[in-house]
Amino acid sequence: MWRIPTYVAIPVVAAAIYLALCYIANRTVYFPAKYPEGLWDAQALLHATDVWLDT
């Protein structure tokens, strides 16, 4: 059986964990739909308007 030295195993495991966390972080970013579904005709019935806030 092969024995992997500790000074090699620890960096390899740390790099694998780091890459897995980076992958998960990139997959969990929320990208909203450009044209979301909804009852947009109800806005006109309620006399609602869009509001833009400059920050």
Secondary structure, 3 states (H helix, E strand, C coil): CCCCCHHHHHHHHHHHHHHHHHHHHHHCCCCCCCCCCCCCHHHHHCCCCCCCCCC
